[in-house]
Amino acid sequence: MQALVIGDLHFEDKPRGLMKAQAAAVKQICVDRCGDSNQLIFLGDLMMHRNPRPSVLLALKELLDDIVNMGYEIHILRGNHDSVTKADDGVTALSLFESKNIHVYTQYHEDHKNKWVFIPHYEDEQRIKEYLHSAPKGYTVFGHFGYYGVLNSAGDADFNLSISDFKNPTILGHIHKAGRNGNVSVLGTPYTTNFGEEGKDCFYGIVSEGNEEQI
């Protein structure tokens, strides 16, 4: 069975109608892949703001409940926009959604059943590097951070990790433009999240049994 992988959502309730359109886009992707996939991985930054408005949390809960009702088990990685502060303590409003079928990874986590590793966003780059090097061989890594040579959504180069630090096949959120480099696949966003992204190609990912990936 395949796993569906979706990048940064940046749910935002302004301007009017935006969040409804975002939810509809994500739901349509899940409908299209339903039957092929029973696992769904969100790569972080489900929310635009660190301290989201109640309307955003309610809309996210409704979306996640609808996806679970389609038969998906959901895995959510904590992104930098999802973190309450920059303290690397893992505190996030996403923890409100944890349930039997929704797993929120606020800290480094190894899923031995699926041979997956989840590395959420950390301000401490050395910590990420250590986690990348400790990931078991043969596992696929899902992360929310960048590396040297790519720019974040604000156009900044905020990570200096070398591509040689990535020993395992890795799929990253945080970077909004899709691409590949060595073992790293950057998934990008499932839709444009700001005017600067207008017209860019948008993708989601599929991870098959044996952890073969397709963007």
PASEBA-1860 file (N, C-alpha, C; in nm, 3 decimals):
! residues 215
1> MQALVIGD> 0.084/-0.119/0.000/0.000/0.000/0.000/0.088/0.125/0.000 ~ 0.044/0.226/-0.072/0.123/0.348/-0.086/0.092/0.447/0.026 ~ 0.185/0.541/0.046/0.163/0.653/0.137/0.160/0.781/0.055 ~ 0.063/0.864/0.080/0.051/0.994/0.016/0.126/1.097/0.100 ~ 0.205/1.183/0.035/0.284/1.283/0.107/0.248/1.422/0.054 ~ 0.213/1.513/0.144/0.172/1.649/0.106/0.257/1.751/0.182 ~ 0.303/1.852/0.110/0.390/1.954/0.168/0.314/2.063/0.243 ~ 0.379/2.176/0.262/0.331/2.285/0.348/0.193/2.336/0.303
9> LHFEDKPR> 0.099/2.342/0.397/-0.036/2.390/0.367/-0.052/2.539/0.395 ~ 0.008/2.588/0.503/-0.002/2.729/0.542/-0.148/2.775/0.545 ~ -0.231/2.702/0.618/-0.372/2.738/0.631/-0.386/2.880/0.686 ~ -0.467/2.959/0.619/-0.484/3.100/0.654/-0.627/3.141/0.622 ~ -0.693/3.212/0.716/-0.834/3.247/0.695/-0.854/3.388/0.639 ~ -0.746/3.454/0.599/-0.756/3.583/0.533/-0.670/3.580/0.408 ~ -0.719/3.630/0.294/-0.849/3.690/0.270/-0.964/3.590/0.272 ~ -1.083/3.641/0.271/-1.203/3.559/0.281/-1.207/3.456/0.168
17> GLMKAQAA> -1.235/3.333/0.205/-1.248/3.227/0.106/-1.122/3.148/0.080 ~ -1.006/3.202/0.124/-0.879/3.135/0.097/-0.872/2.998/0.166 ~ -0.904/2.993/0.293/-0.891/2.868/0.367/-0.986/2.761/0.314 ~ -1.104/2.801/0.273/-1.200/2.707/0.216/-1.144/2.646/0.088 ~ -1.079/2.729/0.007/-1.018/2.680/-0.118/-0.899/2.588/-0.088 ~ -0.819/2.623/0.014/-0.707/2.538/0.052/-0.755/2.400/0.096 ~ -0.856/2.398/0.182/-0.910/2.271/0.230/-0.966/2.188/0.116 ~ -1.034/2.252/0.022/-1.092/2.180/-0.091/-0.983/2.117/-0.178
25> AVKQICVD> -0.872/2.189/-0.195/-0.761/2.137/-0.276/-0.699/2.014/-0.211 ~ -0.676/2.020/-0.081/-0.616/1.906/-0.010/-0.712/1.787/-0.012 ~ -0.838/1.814/0.012/-0.938/1.706/0.014/-0.946/1.638/-0.123 ~ -0.937/1.717/-0.230/-0.944/1.658/-0.364/-0.826/1.567/-0.392 ~ -0.706/1.607/-0.346/-0.589/1.519/-0.361/-0.614/1.387/-0.289 ~ -0.668/1.395/-0.169/-0.693/1.273/-0.091/-0.799/1.185/-0.156 ~ -0.900/1.248/-0.211/-1.004/1.172/-0.283/-0.944/1.103/-0.405 ~ -0.860/1.174/-0.479/-0.800/1.118/-0.600/-0.714/0.997/-0.571
33> RCGDSNQL> -0.645/0.996/-0.455/-0.554/0.887/-0.420/-0.618/0.783/-0.330 ~ -0.741/0.806/-0.286/-0.809/0.713/-0.197/-0.825/0.578/-0.267 ~ -0.791/0.472/-0.198/-0.792/0.339/-0.260/-0.651/0.294/-0.292 ~ -0.566/0.387/-0.334/-0.425/0.356/-0.359/-0.342/0.372/-0.231 ~ -0.383/0.466/-0.146/-0.305/0.499/-0.027/-0.392/0.487/0.098 ~ -0.334/0.437/0.207/-0.405/0.437/0.335/-0.329/0.514/0.443 ~ -0.213/0.570/0.404/-0.132/0.651/0.494/-0.113/0.788/0.429 ~ -0.120/0.892/0.511/-0.100/1.028/0.463/0.000/1.099/0.553
41> IFLGDLMM> 0.103/1.155/0.492/0.206/1.227/0.567/0.202/1.374/0.528 ~ 0.184/1.461/0.628/0.196/1.606/0.609/0.335/1.648/0.655 ~ 0.408/1.722/0.572/0.548/1.756/0.599/0.567/1.881/0.684 ~ 0.461/1.931/0.748/0.475/2.045/0.837/0.421/2.175/0.781 ~ 0.417/2.277/0.866/0.359/2.407/0.833/0.215/2.393/0.784 ~ 0.135/2.323/0.861/-0.007/2.317/0.830/-0.073/2.453/0.853 ~ -0.014/2.532/0.942/-0.069/2.663/0.976/0.025/2.774/0.930 ~ -0.032/2.888/0.898/0.049/3.002/0.857/0.114/3.070/0.977
49> HRNPRPSV> 0.043/3.075/1.089/0.090/3.152/1.204/0.117/3.063/1.325 ~ 0.218/3.098/1.402/0.256/3.019/1.520/0.144/3.012/1.623 ~ 0.067/3.117/1.634/-0.046/3.120/1.727/-0.174/3.137/1.645 ~ -0.226/3.028/1.592/-0.337/3.034/1.495/-0.468/3.079/1.559 ~ -0.550/3.142/1.477/-0.683/3.180/1.522/-0.770/3.055/1.535 ~ -0.873/3.060/1.622/-0.962/2.945/1.639/-1.023/2.897/1.508 ~ -1.054/2.989/1.417/-1.114/2.950/1.289/-1.022/2.858/1.210 ~ -0.890/2.882/1.220/-0.793/2.797/1.149/-0.789/2.658/1.212
57> LLALKELL> -0.785/2.653/1.344/-0.782/2.524/1.414/-0.909/2.443/1.386 ~ -1.021/2.508/1.384/-1.147/2.438/1.357/-1.152/2.385/1.214 ~ -1.103/2.465/1.120/-1.101/2.421/0.980/-1.006/2.304/0.961 ~ -0.890/2.309/1.027/-0.796/2.198/1.019/-0.855/2.071/1.079 ~ -0.922/2.085/1.194/-0.984/1.968/1.256/-1.088/1.906/1.163 ~ -1.170/1.990/1.101/-1.271/1.940/1.009/-1.206/1.867/0.891 ~ -1.099/1.925/0.836/-1.029/1.863/0.724/-0.970/1.728/0.764 ~ -0.901/1.724/0.878/-0.837/1.600/0.922/-0.941/1.492/0.952
65> DDIVNMGY> -1.053/1.531/1.013/-1.160/1.434/1.039/-1.215/1.377/0.909 ~ -1.233/1.463/0.809/-1.283/1.416/0.679/-1.185/1.318/0.615 ~ -1.055/1.346/0.627/-0.954/1.259/0.567/-0.949/1.124/0.639 ~ -0.959/1.126/0.772/-0.965/1.001/0.847/-1.087/0.919/0.805 ~ -1.199/0.985/0.784/-1.321/0.915/0.743/-1.309/0.853/0.605 ~ -1.213/0.901/0.525/-1.186/0.837/0.394/-1.109/0.707/0.411 ~ -1.055/0.683/0.531/-0.979/0.562/0.557/-0.830/0.581/0.574 ~ -0.786/0.706/0.582/-0.643/0.735/0.596/-0.599/0.733/0.743
73> EIHILRGN> -0.476/0.689/0.765/-0.405/0.714/0.890/-0.311/0.830/0.863 ~ -0.314/0.934/0.949/-0.245/1.059/0.921/-0.122/1.074/1.010 ~ -0.012/1.119/0.949/0.112/1.149/1.020/0.145/1.296/0.994 ~ 0.162/1.375/1.100/0.186/1.518/1.087/0.320/1.554/1.148 ~ 0.405/1.618/1.070/0.535/1.664/1.114/0.525/1.810/1.158 ~ 0.584/1.844/1.270/0.581/1.982/1.317/0.675/2.070/1.234 ~ 0.619/2.176/1.175/0.698/2.273/1.100/0.730/2.394/1.185 ~ 0.813/2.484/1.133/0.847/2.604/1.209/0.726/2.695/1.230
81> HDSVTKAD> 0.635/2.703/1.132/0.515/2.785/1.149/0.417/2.723/1.248 ~ 0.430/2.592/1.271/0.342/2.523/1.365/0.390/2.535/1.509 ~ 0.516/2.571/1.530/0.575/2.577/1.664/0.534/2.706/1.733 ~ 0.498/2.696/1.860/0.454/2.814/1.934/0.566/2.915/1.949 ~ 0.690/2.867/1.970/0.807/2.955/1.980/0.923/2.893/1.904 ~ 1.039/2.957/1.910/1.160/2.905/1.848/1.247/2.829/1.948 ~ 1.187/2.781/2.056/1.263/2.720/2.165/1.300/2.573/2.138 ~ 1.256/2.516/2.027/1.283/2.375/1.995/1.229/2.280/2.101
89> DGVTALSL> 1.122/2.324/2.172/1.063/2.239/2.275/0.951/2.152/2.222 ~ 0.914/2.170/2.095/0.812/2.086/2.033/0.669/2.128/2.061 ~ 0.649/2.235/2.135/0.513/2.277/2.170/0.443/2.330/2.046 ~ 0.327/2.271/2.014/0.253/2.308/1.893/0.104/2.284/1.914 ~ 0.023/2.371/1.855/-0.122/2.354/1.860/-0.166/2.229/1.786 ~ -0.082/2.176/1.698/-0.117/2.054/1.625/-0.140/1.936/1.719 ~ -0.082/1.940/1.838/-0.100/1.831/1.934/-0.247/1.814/1.972 ~ -0.328/1.916/1.952/-0.471/1.908/1.980/-0.540/1.803/1.893
97> FESKNIHV> -0.480/1.770/1.779/-0.545/1.682/1.684/-0.506/1.535/1.700 ~ -0.415/1.505/1.792/-0.369/1.368/1.809/-0.484/1.276/1.848 ~ -0.488/1.158/1.784/-0.591/1.059/1.813/-0.541/0.923/1.768 ~ -0.626/0.826/1.770/-0.589/0.690/1.728/-0.536/0.689/1.586 ~ -0.594/0.772/1.500/-0.558/0.771/1.358/-0.481/0.894/1.312 ~ -0.446/0.982/1.406/-0.369/1.103/1.372/-0.249/1.111/1.465 ~ -0.130/1.105/1.408/-0.007/1.106/1.485/0.068/1.236/1.457 ~ 0.103/1.309/1.561/0.175/1.436/1.549/0.315/1.417/1.604
105> YTQYHEDH> 0.416/1.443/1.521/0.555/1.424/1.560/0.616/1.560/1.595 ~ 0.630/1.584/1.724/0.683/1.711/1.772/0.834/1.704/1.794 ~ 0.888/1.583/1.802/1.031/1.559/1.819/1.072/1.444/1.726 ~ 1.200/1.418/1.717/1.253/1.310/1.634/1.179/1.180/1.665 ~ 1.142/1.106/1.559/1.067/0.981/1.579/1.104/0.879/1.473 ~ 1.124/0.755/1.515/1.150/0.643/1.424/1.028/0.552/1.421 ~ 0.975/0.530/1.302/0.862/0.439/1.280/0.919/0.311/1.221 ~ 0.939/0.211/1.306/1.007/0.089/1.263/0.916/0.000/1.179
113> KNKWVFIP> 0.786/0.014/1.195/0.692/-0.065/1.115/0.703/-0.030/0.967 ~ 0.707/0.100/0.938/0.711/0.147/0.799/0.851/0.182/0.751 ~ 0.950/0.176/0.842/1.087/0.216/0.812/1.093/0.362/0.768 ~ 1.032/0.445/0.852/1.029/0.590/0.831/1.094/0.659/0.950 ~ 1.156/0.774/0.923/1.208/0.862/1.028/1.147/1.000/1.008 ~ 1.099/1.060/1.116/1.041/1.193/1.111/1.131/1.290/1.188 ~ 1.176/1.396/1.120/1.258/1.499/1.184/1.186/1.632/1.167 ~ 1.123/1.682/1.273/1.053/1.810/1.261/1.151/1.927/1.250
121> HYEDEQRI> 1.098/2.046/1.244/1.183/2.165/1.233/1.255/2.191/1.365 ~ 1.384/2.217/1.357/1.463/2.262/1.472/1.542/2.384/1.431 ~ 1.548/2.482/1.519/1.634/2.598/1.497/1.781/2.559/1.509 ~ 1.808/2.457/1.590/1.943/2.407/1.612/1.983/2.313/1.498 ~ 2.059/2.365/1.403/2.096/2.288/1.284/2.183/2.167/1.319 ~ 2.268/2.178/1.419/2.353/2.066/1.459/2.267/1.948/1.505 ~ 2.158/1.979/1.569/2.067/1.874/1.615/2.009/1.798/1.496 ~ 1.971/1.870/1.393/1.920/1.805/1.272/2.027/1.716/1.209
129> KEYLHSAP> 2.148/1.768/1.201/2.258/1.691/1.141/2.280/1.560/1.217 ~ 2.275/1.565/1.349/2.294/1.444/1.429/2.181/1.345/1.404 ~ 2.059/1.396/1.392/1.946/1.307/1.364/1.957/1.244/1.226 ~ 2.000/1.321/1.127/2.018/1.266/0.992/2.120/1.152/0.994 ~ 2.227/1.169/1.070/2.333/1.069/1.074/2.292/0.946/1.155 ~ 2.194/0.963/1.246/2.153/0.850/1.329/2.035/0.772/1.270 ~ 1.978/0.819/1.160/1.865/0.749/1.099/1.908/0.609/1.053 ~ 1.832/0.507/1.086/1.870/0.371/1.047/1.881/0.354/0.896
137> KGYTVFGH> 1.975/0.274/0.854/1.995/0.246/0.713/1.871/0.178/0.655 ~ 1.832/0.221/0.535/1.716/0.162/0.470/1.585/0.231/0.502 ~ 1.589/0.332/0.591/1.469/0.406/0.626/1.459/0.531/0.538 ~ 1.336/0.575/0.511/1.312/0.702/0.444/1.290/0.810/0.548 ~ 1.355/0.925/0.529/1.345/1.037/0.623/1.246/1.140/0.569 ~ 1.159/1.188/0.657/1.069/1.298/0.626/1.107/1.413/0.719 ~ 1.137/1.531/0.662/1.185/1.642/0.743/1.122/1.774/0.705 ~ 1.140/1.872/0.796/1.092/2.007/0.769/1.207/2.105/0.793
145> FGYYGVLN> 1.292/2.118/0.693/1.407/2.208/0.698/1.469/2.211/0.559 ~ 1.570/2.295/0.540/1.635/2.305/0.411/1.780/2.260/0.417 ~ 1.855/2.294/0.315/1.998/2.265/0.309/2.065/2.374/0.227 ~ 2.196/2.376/0.225/2.270/2.481/0.157/2.237/2.482/0.007 ~ 2.195/2.599/-0.042/2.167/2.613/-0.184/2.019/2.629/-0.216 ~ 1.931/2.610/-0.116/1.788/2.630/-0.139/1.738/2.744/-0.051 ~ 1.629/2.807/-0.094/1.573/2.921/-0.023/1.438/2.886/0.036 ~ 1.408/2.942/0.153/1.278/2.918/0.214/1.172/3.006/0.147
153> SAGDADFN> 1.050/3.003/0.200/0.938/3.074/0.137/0.956/3.225/0.139 ~ 1.040/3.274/0.232/1.066/3.419/0.239/1.183/3.460/0.149 ~ 1.243/3.362/0.080/1.356/3.392/-0.007/1.488/3.395/0.064 ~ 1.493/3.337/0.185/1.615/3.336/0.265/1.682/3.199/0.263 ~ 1.813/3.197/0.273/1.889/3.072/0.289/1.910/3.051/0.438 ~ 1.822/2.973/0.502/1.825/2.964/0.648/1.887/2.834/0.700 ~ 1.941/2.751/0.610/2.009/2.629/0.654/2.139/2.611/0.576 ~ 2.241/2.558/0.644/2.370/2.534/0.581/2.407/2.386/0.579
161> LSISDFKN> 2.309/2.299/0.600/2.336/2.156/0.591/2.390/2.123/0.453 ~ 2.488/2.035/0.449/2.544/1.991/0.321/2.460/1.876/0.267 ~ 2.452/1.866/0.136/2.378/1.755/0.076/2.440/1.621/0.115 ~ 2.568/1.622/0.152/2.636/1.500/0.195/2.590/1.455/0.334 ~ 2.519/1.543/0.408/2.465/1.505/0.539/2.346/1.411/0.527 ~ 2.290/1.402/0.407/2.169/1.321/0.386/2.211/1.183/0.337 ~ 2.223/1.088/0.430/2.265/0.952/0.396/2.149/0.868/0.345 ~ 2.029/0.899/0.388/1.910/0.822/0.352/1.826/0.898/0.251
169> PTILGHIH> 1.742/0.828/0.175/1.643/0.898/0.093/1.558/0.989/0.183 ~ 1.545/1.115/0.145/1.481/1.214/0.231/1.382/1.297/0.150 ~ 1.265/1.321/0.209/1.164/1.407/0.149/1.141/1.524/0.244 ~ 1.161/1.645/0.193/1.157/1.764/0.278/1.037/1.854/0.249 ~ 0.983/1.912/0.358/0.895/2.027/0.350/0.979/2.151/0.372 ~ 0.915/2.263/0.405/0.979/2.391/0.437/1.015/2.471/0.312 ~ 1.074/2.406/0.212/1.108/2.472/0.086/0.988/2.461/-0.008 ~ 0.943/2.572/-0.064/0.816/2.571/-0.136/0.827/2.534/-0.283
177> KAGRNGNV> 0.948/2.529/-0.336/0.966/2.493/-0.476/1.021/2.352/-0.485 ~ 0.952/2.266/-0.559/0.991/2.125/-0.568/1.122/2.108/-0.644 ~ 1.196/2.002/-0.609/1.321/1.972/-0.677/1.388/1.850/-0.617 ~ 1.497/1.805/-0.681/1.574/1.691/-0.632/1.722/1.726/-0.632 ~ 1.793/1.668/-0.534/1.938/1.685/-0.527/1.994/1.568/-0.447 ~ 2.064/1.478/-0.514/2.119/1.361/-0.446/2.009/1.277/-0.384 ~ 2.019/1.250/-0.254/1.918/1.170/-0.184/1.795/1.250/-0.143 ~ 1.795/1.381/-0.173/1.691/1.469/-0.122/1.588/1.504/-0.230
185> SVLGTPYT> 1.461/1.486/-0.193/1.351/1.536/-0.275/1.280/1.645/-0.196 ~ 1.268/1.762/-0.255/1.190/1.871/-0.196/1.054/1.868/-0.261 ~ 0.950/1.854/-0.180/0.817/1.832/-0.236/0.749/1.962/-0.278 ~ 0.779/2.071/-0.207/0.709/2.196/-0.238/0.569/2.196/-0.179 ~ 0.487/2.288/-0.223/0.352/2.303/-0.170/0.249/2.245/-0.268 ~ 0.131/2.205/-0.217/0.029/2.149/-0.307/-0.048/2.254/-0.385 ~ -0.024/2.381/-0.352/-0.084/2.495/-0.422/0.003/2.616/-0.393 ~ -0.018/2.727/-0.463/0.060/2.846/-0.434/0.014/2.904/-0.300
193> TNFGEEGK> 0.109/2.951/-0.219/0.076/3.003/-0.087/0.096/3.154/-0.076 ~ 0.150/3.217/-0.181/0.163/3.363/-0.181/0.176/3.409/-0.326 ~ 0.165/3.540/-0.347/0.166/3.594/-0.483/0.297/3.565/-0.556 ~ 0.407/3.555/-0.482/0.535/3.527/-0.544/0.545/3.388/-0.603 ~ 0.456/3.298/-0.561/0.456/3.161/-0.614/0.359/3.143/-0.730 ~ 0.293/3.249/-0.771/0.191/3.237/-0.875/0.246/3.170/-1.000 ~ 0.174/3.069/-1.046/0.210/3.002/-1.170/0.310/2.890/-1.157 ~ 0.362/2.866/-1.036/0.462/2.759/-1.022/0.394/2.623/-1.025
201> DCFYGIVS> 0.471/2.522/-1.066/0.419/2.385/-1.064/0.408/2.336/-0.921 ~ 0.300/2.267/-0.891/0.276/2.215/-0.756/0.262/2.064/-0.761 ~ 0.308/1.998/-0.655/0.314/1.853/-0.655/0.273/1.796/-0.520 ~ 0.242/1.667/-0.519/0.238/1.588/-0.398/0.324/1.465/-0.423 ~ 0.350/1.386/-0.320/0.439/1.271/-0.335/0.369/1.140/-0.304 ~ 0.425/1.032/-0.358/0.379/0.897/-0.329/0.500/0.814/-0.288 ~ 0.488/0.745/-0.175/0.591/0.653/-0.132/0.532/0.512/-0.136 ~ 0.590/0.425/-0.217/0.540/0.288/-0.233/0.603/0.195/-0.133
209> EGNEEQI> 0.553/0.073/-0.128/0.616/-0.029/-0.045/0.762/-0.044/-0.088 ~ 0.850/-0.061/0.007/0.991/-0.061/-0.022/1.049/0.079/-0.021 ~ 0.963/0.178/0.013/1.003/0.319/0.026/1.055/0.379/-0.104 ~ 1.004/0.330/-0.217/1.032/0.395/-0.345/0.942/0.517/-0.355 ~ 1.000/0.631/-0.395/0.924/0.756/-0.395/0.900/0.809/-0.535 ~ 0.790/0.878/-0.550/0.753/0.940/-0.677/0.689/1.075/-0.646 ~ 0.737/1.179/-0.713/0.682/1.313/-0.694/0.582/1.343/-0.805
END
